Amino acid sequence: MSERMITILGPTASGKTPLAASLAKEIGGEIISADSRQVYRRMDIGTGKDLEDYGDIPYHLIDIAEPGTKYNLFQYQQDFFDAYNNIIGRGKIPILCGGTGLYIEAVLKGYQLSPVPQNPELRKRLEDKALDELTQMLVKLKQQNGSNMHNKTDVDSCQRAIRAIEIETYNLQHPVPRRELPPVDSVIIGVNIDREARRQKITNRLKARLEGGMVDEVRSLLNEGIPAEDLIYYGLEYKFVTEYVTGQTTYDEMFQRLEIAIHQFAKRQMTWFRGMERRGFTIHWIDALLPMEEKVKAIIQILT
């Protein structure tokens, strides 16, 4: 069997985590999460941590940052390599699992990144601008820097757009030395779920999460003193549920808008993964609806 890292990717609600845990149990692996929101403590239901799926399988890069902070790709790359080296140093097989395509591609390709400090003056100048105007500014800056729009999450809120402008402005003015992180060789498994099945699973899961205390989770975070705008920054469940809890929308409106947003998010994830294939990655796709045993067996056949 290959001793390379194994990556399991797929859109939200495709069943990546239970599959990664089942595979890890079979081959003596440990899971490294590639989820940009599961890093935050006490943001459990909305991020779908489902920690019971892991059983006794060790996992890494979950619950490592405080809510209200802005964890980023640069930090993720550093933390990934610490976890990766720790796992292989103990003779275990790392299994990278998640749906944040940018995080996955960054560590597989060895993106060269640098930390960017906040620029209060720039933020002050931008704070009253509309999202469309910020997006246009960002596009121009990225053209100047020769960098690509990572995806629409760059600009799905004014806060994110301003941070992206801040990064591009800094990179334009300060070419800085970067920590060399090598690409990581990995067998990549994609969990493919039929669009209709995915839609149904997303809707059912959203209902279950709302019934399971997602609104209370958001209330609790707000009661801790985390500003509403910081929770809205995290997008999807935290954006729409926060707007509901703070009286900006009704429950029904929150549910409908959130359901649509999650469907759109899943579609963007698949677009990213298809883009990875165009950029030279080989992804071995397996059917999400196969029984677990068959999925694990199919992966082991790919590995041998």
C-alpha positions as CSV (number, residue, x, y, z in Angstrom):
1,M,0.0,0.0,0.0
2,S,1.1,3.5,-0.8
3,E,2.7,5.4,2.2
4,R,1.8,8.8,0.7
5,M,-0.7,11.0,2.3
6,I,-4.3,10.4,1.3
7,T,-6.6,13.3,0.7
8,I,-10.4,12.9,0.8
9,L,-12.3,15.8,-0.6
10,G,-15.8,16.5,-1.6
11,P,-18.7,19.0,-1.3
12,T,-20.6,19.6,1.9
13,A,-22.9,16.7,2.9
14,S,-21.1,14.1,0.8
15,G,-20.0,12.1,3.9
16,K,-16.3,12.8,3.8
17,T,-15.6,12.6,7.5
18,P,-17.2,9.2,8.3
19,L,-15.4,7.9,5.2
20,A,-12.0,9.3,6.3
21,A,-12.6,7.8,9.8
22,S,-13.5,4.4,8.5
23,L,-10.4,4.4,6.2
24,A,-8.2,5.6,9.0
25,K,-9.4,2.7,11.2
26,E,-8.6,0.2,8.5
27,I,-5.1,1.5,7.6
28,G,-3.9,3.1,10.9
29,G,-4.3,6.6,9.8
30,E,-4.8,10.0,11.5
31,I,-7.0,12.7,10.1
32,I,-5.9,16.3,9.4
33,S,-9.0,18.5,8.9
34,A,-9.1,20.8,5.8
35,D,-12.0,22.9,6.9
36,S,-11.6,26.7,7.3
37,R,-14.3,26.9,10.0
38,Q,-13.8,23.8,12.1
39,V,-10.6,25.4,13.4
40,Y,-12.8,27.5,15.8
41,R,-13.7,26.3,19.3
42,R,-17.4,26.2,20.3
43,M,-18.5,26.6,16.7
44,D,-19.6,23.0,16.5
45,I,-23.1,22.5,15.1
46,G,-22.9,25.2,12.4
47,T,-19.5,23.9,11.2
48,G,-20.7,20.3,11.3
49,K,-17.8,19.0,13.3
50,D,-19.7,15.7,14.1
51,L,-16.8,14.6,16.3
52,E,-18.5,11.4,17.1
53,D,-17.8,10.3,13.5
54,Y,-14.1,10.0,14.4
55,G,-14.6,7.4,17.2
56,D,-11.1,6.8,18.6
57,I,-9.3,8.0,15.5
58,P,-6.9,10.9,16.3
59,Y,-7.7,14.2,14.4
60,H,-5.8,17.4,14.0
61,L,-6.6,21.1,13.2
62,I,-10.0,21.2,14.8
63,D,-10.7,23.5,17.8
64,I,-7.4,25.3,17.5
65,A,-8.6,29.0,17.3
66,E,-10.9,31.2,19.3
67,P,-14.2,32.4,17.8
68,G,-14.0,36.1,16.7
69,T,-10.4,35.7,15.5
70,K,-9.5,35.5,11.8
71,Y,-7.7,32.3,11.1
72,N,-6.2,32.3,7.7
73,L,-4.5,30.3,4.9
74,F,-1.0,31.2,6.0
75,Q,-1.6,29.9,9.5
76,Y,-3.3,26.8,8.1
77,Q,-0.2,25.9,6.1
78,Q,2.1,26.2,9.1
79,D,-0.3,24.2,11.3
80,F,-0.8,21.6,8.6
81,F,2.9,20.9,8.3
82,D,3.3,20.7,12.1
83,A,0.5,18.1,12.2
84,Y,1.8,16.3,9.0
85,N,5.3,15.9,10.3
86,N,4.1,14.8,13.7
87,I,2.0,12.0,12.1
88,I,4.6,10.7,9.7
89,G,7.2,11.0,12.5
90,R,5.2,8.4,14.4
91,G,4.9,6.1,11.4
92,K,1.2,6.8,10.9
93,I,-0.5,7.7,7.6
94,P,-1.9,11.2,7.4
95,I,-5.4,11.5,5.8
96,L,-6.2,15.1,4.8
97,C,-10.0,15.5,4.8
98,G,-12.2,18.4,4.1
99,G,-14.1,20.7,1.7
100,T,-12.0,23.9,1.7
101,G,-10.5,23.5,-1.7
102,L,-8.1,26.5,-1.2
103,Y,-6.6,24.9,2.0
104,I,-6.2,21.5,0.3
105,E,-4.6,22.9,-2.9
106,A,-2.3,25.2,-0.9
107,V,-0.7,22.3,1.1
108,L,-0.6,19.9,-1.9
109,K,1.0,22.5,-4.1
110,G,3.1,24.2,-1.5
111,Y,1.8,27.7,-1.9
112,Q,4.4,30.3,-0.9
113,L,2.6,32.8,1.4
114,S,3.5,35.5,3.8
115,P,1.6,36.9,6.8
116,V,0.0,40.3,6.2
117,P,-0.6,42.8,9.1
118,Q,-3.8,44.8,9.4
119,N,-3.8,48.3,7.9
120,P,-6.1,50.5,10.0
121,E,-5.8,53.6,7.6
122,L,-6.8,51.5,4.6
123,R,-9.7,49.9,6.5
124,K,-10.9,53.3,7.5
125,R,-10.9,54.5,3.8
126,L,-12.8,51.4,2.7
127,E,-15.3,51.0,5.5
128,D,-18.2,52.9,3.7
129,K,-17.7,51.4,0.3
130,A,-20.3,49.0,-1.2
131,L,-19.4,45.4,-1.9
132,D,-19.5,45.9,-5.7
133,E,-17.0,48.8,-5.5
134,L,-14.7,46.8,-3.2
135,T,-14.9,43.9,-5.6
136,Q,-13.8,46.0,-8.5
137,M,-10.9,47.4,-6.5
138,L,-9.9,43.9,-5.6
139,V,-10.0,42.7,-9.2
140,K,-7.7,45.6,-10.3
141,L,-5.2,44.9,-7.5
142,K,-5.1,41.2,-8.3
143,Q,-4.4,42.0,-11.9
144,Q,-1.5,44.2,-10.8
145,N,-0.2,41.5,-8.6
146,G,-0.8,38.7,-11.2
147,S,-2.8,36.8,-8.6
148,N,-6.1,35.0,-9.1
149,M,-9.5,35.5,-7.4
150,H,-9.4,32.3,-5.2
151,N,-13.2,32.0,-5.4
152,K,-16.3,34.0,-4.5
153,T,-15.5,33.7,-0.8
154,D,-12.9,36.4,-1.4
155,V,-15.8,38.8,-1.8
156,D,-19.0,37.4,-0.2
157,S,-19.0,40.1,2.4
158,C,-17.5,43.6,2.7
159,Q,-15.2,42.4,5.6
160,R,-13.7,39.7,3.5
161,A,-13.3,42.0,0.5
162,I,-11.5,44.6,2.6
163,R,-9.2,42.0,4.1
164,A,-8.4,40.7,0.5
165,I,-7.7,44.3,-0.6
166,E,-5.5,44.7,2.4
167,I,-3.5,41.6,1.5
168,E,-3.1,42.5,-2.2
169,T,-2.1,46.1,-1.3
170,Y,0.5,44.8,1.2
171,N,1.9,42.3,-1.4
172,L,2.1,45.1,-4.0
173,Q,4.1,47.3,-1.6
174,H,6.2,44.7,0.3
175,P,7.6,41.8,-1.6
176,V,8.6,39.8,1.5
177,P,10.7,36.6,2.0
178,R,8.4,33.6,2.4
179,R,8.7,30.4,4.4
180,E,9.5,27.6,1.9
181,L,6.9,24.8,2.3
182,P,7.3,21.9,-0.1
183,P,4.4,20.4,-2.1
184,V,3.0,17.2,-0.5
185,D,2.6,14.1,-2.6
186,S,-0.9,12.7,-2.0
187,V,-3.4,10.2,-3.5
188,I,-6.6,12.2,-3.9
189,I,-10.0,10.6,-3.4
190,G,-13.1,12.7,-4.4
191,V,-16.5,11.8,-2.9
192,N,-19.0,12.4,-5.7
193,I,-22.6,12.8,-4.8
194,D,-25.4,13.2,-7.3
195,R,-26.8,16.7,-7.3
196,E,-30.3,15.7,-6.2
197,A,-29.1,13.5,-3.5
198,R,-26.8,16.3,-2.3
199,R,-29.6,18.8,-2.2
200,Q,-31.8,16.4,-0.2
201,K,-29.0,15.7,2.3
202,I,-28.2,19.4,2.7
203,T,-31.9,20.2,3.4
204,N,-32.2,17.3,5.9
205,R,-29.0,18.2,7.6
206,L,-29.9,21.8,7.9
207,K,-33.2,20.9,9.6
208,A,-31.4,18.5,12.0
209,R,-28.8,21.1,12.9
210,L,-31.4,23.8,13.6
211,E,-33.4,21.3,15.7
212,G,-30.2,20.2,17.4
213,G,-29.3,23.6,18.9
214,M,-27.6,25.7,16.2
215,V,-29.6,28.8,17.1
216,D,-28.6,28.4,20.8
217,E,-25.0,27.9,19.8
218,V,-25.0,31.3,18.0
219,R,-26.8,32.9,21.0
220,S,-24.2,31.5,23.3
221,L,-21.3,32.9,21.2
222,L,-23.0,36.3,21.1
223,N,-23.5,36.2,24.9
224,E,-19.7,35.5,25.2
225,G,-19.2,39.0,23.8
226,I,-18.3,37.9,20.3
227,P,-19.5,40.8,18.0
228,A,-22.3,39.9,15.6
229,E,-20.3,41.1,12.6
230,D,-17.5,38.7,13.5
231,L,-19.9,35.8,13.4
232,I,-21.4,37.1,10.2
233,Y,-17.9,37.1,8.7
234,Y,-17.7,33.3,9.0
235,G,-20.5,33.0,6.5
236,L,-23.3,30.4,5.9
237,E,-24.9,29.2,9.1
238,Y,-23.2,31.8,11.3
239,K,-24.1,34.7,9.0
240,F,-27.8,33.8,8.6
241,V,-28.5,32.5,12.1
242,T,-26.8,35.6,13.6
243,E,-29.0,37.8,11.4
244,Y,-32.1,35.9,12.7
245,V,-31.0,36.0,16.4
246,T,-30.3,39.7,16.2
247,G,-33.8,40.3,14.7
248,Q,-32.8,41.2,11.2
249,T,-34.8,38.3,9.6
250,T,-37.6,35.9,10.4
251,Y,-36.9,32.2,11.1
252,D,-38.5,31.1,7.8
253,E,-36.6,33.7,5.8
254,M,-33.3,32.7,7.5
255,F,-34.0,29.0,6.7
256,Q,-34.8,29.7,3.0
257,R,-31.8,32.0,2.4
258,L,-29.4,29.7,4.3
259,E,-30.6,26.6,2.4
260,I,-30.0,28.4,-0.9
261,A,-26.6,29.6,0.3
262,I,-25.4,26.1,1.3
263,H,-26.5,24.7,-2.1
264,Q,-24.6,27.5,-3.9
265,F,-21.6,26.8,-1.6
266,A,-21.6,23.1,-2.5
267,K,-21.7,24.0,-6.2
268,R,-18.7,26.3,-5.7
269,Q,-16.8,23.5,-3.9
270,M,-17.4,21.2,-6.9
271,T,-16.3,23.9,-9.3
272,W,-13.0,24.3,-7.3
273,F,-12.4,20.5,-7.3
274,R,-13.0,20.3,-11.1
275,G,-10.6,23.2,-11.4
276,M,-8.0,21.3,-9.5
277,E,-8.2,18.5,-12.1
278,R,-7.7,21.1,-14.9
279,R,-4.7,22.4,-12.9
280,G,-3.0,18.9,-13.0
281,F,-4.3,17.0,-10.0
282,T,-5.6,13.5,-10.4
283,I,-8.7,12.9,-8.4
284,H,-10.1,9.4,-8.0
285,W,-13.9,9.9,-7.7
286,I,-16.0,7.4,-5.8
287,D,-19.8,7.3,-5.4
288,A,-20.9,8.8,-2.1
289,L,-24.0,6.6,-2.0
290,L,-22.1,3.3,-2.1
291,P,-22.1,1.4,1.3
292,M,-19.2,2.4,3.5
293,E,-17.5,-1.0,3.2
294,E,-17.4,-0.7,-0.6
295,K,-16.1,2.9,-0.5
296,V,-13.2,1.9,1.9
297,K,-12.5,-1.2,-0.3
298,A,-12.4,1.0,-3.5
299,I,-9.9,3.4,-1.8
300,I,-7.7,0.6,-0.7
301,Q,-7.7,-0.8,-4.2
302,I,-6.6,2.7,-5.5
303,L,-3.8,2.8,-2.9
304,T,-2.4,-0.7,-3.8
